[in-house]
Amino acid sequence: MIWLVAIGCLAIGVVVGVVGASRLNNSPSRVRELENQIRGLKENHREYKDSVSDHFSMTAELVQHMTESYREMYQHLASGAQDLCSSEVANKLLPTDSDAVFDNNPASEEEKELIPPRDYAAKQSPDQKGALAEDFGIDKTRVAKEPGEESEPENTAS
């Protein structure tokens, strides 16, 4: 009986070994297939990067051309306004400086001065706590309750 169990275990071990070996088979053809797949993916990635680069290069050229065309059109309108209108009206309609279109109304000296943002509340007196103080807004008139004391429910409705 022991011999039958030993032969059965041996047979099962051989079957499991053969199945495991076939699953882990790293044949050269499979390795070559995976290498070719990796090469193909790398080539596709390189082509994609090239097409993205070409796209943005063309976009930059088109934007530059559009900017030049806009500048030429603006200069044509400005010179026409200077020739056809009184100088006062022409200066109001189209300033001759090409960058003047993008300028906002000139700011006064007070507006030009930068004021940093405040991250604190203004105090009425130097002794007053600021808004960033840890105890700001905490009502100190309440007496701290001892642990174990029950607090009375506050009546919020008046």
C-alpha angles and dihedrals in degrees: 000000000000090000091055092051091048092049090047091051090048091051092049090048092051092050092048090047093051092048092047093048092050090052093050093044107140097187117179091243091058091048091050090048091053092046090052090049091052091048090051092050092049090050091049090050092050091049090049092051090049092050091049090050091049091048094054092043090055090045091053091050092050093049090049091050090048090050092050091048091049091050091050091048092048093049090049091052092045093050091046090051090050091050099041104035135050112272092248093054092041092052090051094047102041123003110215094228105096094219094046091089090066095048118098121218108300110265122230120248091260092055093048092058108093119227116197116231116262120234095188137063119252113257125224092212135009090249093057118103116247125232091258094056113114093235097043111138095007112134105234094186092080113091115232111249120233116245109268095031115117116234119228115239111254117238106227096173112082 
